[in-house]
Each structure stands twice: as structure tokens, then as C-alpha cells.
Amino acid sequence: MARDIEFIPEEKIAKALDVFWLKGYNATSMQDLVEAMQINRSSLYNSFGDKHNLFLECLRTYGYLAAQDYESVLSLKDLSPLETLEKIIDVYVGGTIYDCKCCMGMKSSFELAGDDDDVRRIIKQASDRTIGIFTDLLKRAKEKGEISEDKDPVVLAHIIFNGFCGWKQSYIQFKDATLVKKMAAYTKEHLRS
């Protein structure tokens, strides 16, 4: 007779996510995961498969959590499309300054995505979702005359998305919150010009 699972998988994934986020994939050992998740090795393998499968699940979870931050701003009904995007930028800047861990998506891109199709696919799906949100807001902003006709919403969405990665990297390296806020303000100013 099969034993019931004695833990909530989402809680264990959250603990594994923290380890991968802190150490990266290659530096994380199975023992690190067993200790953080507080389960025995056989339960880890039986429930999640190997380290790679667990990492992929953690990466999916990370992408979902990141998207929730942006989608919560979309529910604010009193903002115009451009104001919504500016609010998303503010939310990201706040997260960058007050949670100075490296972006797990960015870290995983450099560490694994060049050689691992599964990792690249998951990161691309999460990136496409975020860029899609930005593109939609920019298209609607253009329709409302909030940004000029000559601006390309798709290109702008990619510039903002890649700016987020750069701002995070800048803050990790220089620990200069004022600089990150100024870069965000510059971006918002140039959307309107």
C-alpha cells in the first residue's frame, strides 16, 4: 500500500526555491535541498524526481510569483495604461532596493539557459508573459495618446524589461538606491516624451 505524502509539496518547493535562488543550480547540492526542505532524500526523489526536475518546478514557481507582482497592479482600475506601467516600474524598483537578491530568472539565464532547453523555455515563457503585459499597456497608451505615434510598443516593452535586469544588476553591484530610482525616472520620462 502506498504511503500518503506527509508534506505539502508547495511548501517544500518554496524552501528549495530559496536555496536555488541563493546558491544557483550548480552550487546547490542534494544535501542542501534535503536540509532546506526538511525531507529525506528518497521522499525528495519520489515526489519531485531529480535535482533538475525540482529546479524546473522552482523556476516555474518563481516566474509565476514575479508575474503576480505585475498583475496585482493591473487590477488598479483608476490608472491609465501608462500610469499602470509606471506603477509596475515603481513596484519593480521597490523590490530591487528592498530585496537585493539577484533575479533568479537572470541568474538562471546566465548559468544554464545557454545549454539547457528546458530552462531556456521556462525563462522565455515567463519573459514573454511580462513583455506581453508591457506591450499591451503601451499599445493602449498609444491609442489614448499617452505616448507618441512614432513609438513602437514592442520595442519599448523589451527595453523596459531589459532595463529591469540592468537595474537589478546595478543595485547588486553598487548598492545605490538613488541611482536605480533615477534610471527608472529617466525611463518613465522618456516614455512620455
N, C-alpha and C positions, 0 to 999 in steps of 0.2 A: 504494500500500500504506500502510495506517495505521501510524503510529509507535506503539511501546509507550509507555505512560505511564512517565516516568522518575523518578517520585517516589511516595511513599506518601501517598495523599490524607489519611489521618487525621493525619499529622504536619503537613501544611500547614494543615488545619483548626485544629489546636491553636495554631499560630502566628497564624492570623487571629483566632481567639477571643481571644487575649491583646490584640491591637490593638483589637478592638471593645470588649472589657471595659474597657480603659484609657481609650479616647477616646470611646466611644459610636458609634452608627451614623453620625450626620450629620457628625461631625468627622473620621471616617476616610475618607481618600481612596483611590482605587485605587492610587496610588503607594505609600501607606503599606502596603497589603496586598501589593503586588508585592515591596517591600523586605523585609517581615517574613517572607513565605512563601518568599522566595528562588526565585521562578519568574518567567518573563516574562509579560507581560500576556496574550498570546494563549493560553498554557497555562492561565492562570487562567480566562479566559473559556471555553475548550474543556472544562475539567474541572469547573468549578463554575457556569458561567453568569455572570450579572451579580453586582454587589455585593449586591443584595438577596437573591438565592438563596444566596450564600455566607453572608450574615448569618443567614439562617434555619437553615442547617445548623449554624452555630456555636451558635445559641441552643438547638437540639435537643441538641447535644452538651453544652452547659452544664447543661441540665436533667437529662440522663442522669447526668452526673458528680455533681451535687448529690444526686440520689436514691441513688446508690451509698453516700454517706456514711451515710444513714439506714438503708439496707438492710443494711449491714455490722453495725449494732447489732442488727438483728432476728435475726441468726444467733447471738447470745449466748443460749444455752438456759437458763442458770441464773438469769435475771432474770424477775420477774413482769411482766405487761403495763405496770403503772405505772412500775416500775423501768426498763423498757426505754425508755419515753417520757422519763423523767427523764435517762437516759443520752444520748438523742438531743438533748435540750436542752443537756446539758453539751458534747456534740460541737459543736453549733452555736455555743455561747458561745466555746469554744476557737478555732474557725475565725474567728469575728468579731474576736477580740482579736489573733490572730496573723497574720491575713491581712486587712489593713484596706482592701482594695479594696471598692468598692461592689458589692452584689449585682447581677450582670448582668441577672437577671430583673427586679429592681426598677428598675434604670436604664432598661431597655428598655420597661418598662410606662409610665414617665413620658414617655420620649422618643417612643415610636412606637405603643404599643398602642391609644391612643385613636383613631387614624386608620388603622391597618394591621391588617386582619382576620387575616392570616397570623401576624403577631407575636402578636396577642392570643390566637389559637387555640393556638399553641405554649406560650405562658406559662401559659394556663389548663390545658392538659394536664399540664404539669409541676406546677402548683399543686394540681390535683385529685389527682395521684398522692401528693404529700406529705400533703395533708389527709386523703386516704383512709387512709394509714398511721396517722396520728394518731387518726383516728376509730375505726379497728379496735382499736387499742391501748386507747383509752378505753372502748369498748364492753366489751371483755374485762375491763378493770379494774373496770368497774361490775358485771359478772357475778360477779367474785370478791370484791366488797365493798371494793375498794381506794378507790373514790370513792363518794360518797353517791348514793342513788337519784334525788335531785332534779336531778342534774347532767345536762345534755344533751351527749352526746359530740360531736355535730356542731358545736354552737356552741363548745364548748371547743376543738375541733380548729382552728376558724377563729381563735379568739382567740390560740392559741399560734402558729399560722402567721403571723398579722399581727404578733404580738409579735416574732417573729424579724426581720421587716423593720424594726420600730421600734428594736430593739436595735442592728442594724447601722447604721442612720442615726444613732443616738445616739453610737455609738462613733466613727463618722467625724467627727462634729461636735465632740464633747467630749474624745475620746481618754481616757476614764475607764473603765478595765477594771473597777474596783471597782463602779462604778455598774451596768454591764452584768451583772456577776455577781449583784449584789443584786436586780436586776429578774428574773433567771432564778430565783433562790432564792425570791422572792416568788411567782412563778408556780407553782413546784413546791409550795410550802407551801399555796397556795390550791386546788390540785388535791386535796390530802388533807383539807382542812377541810370 
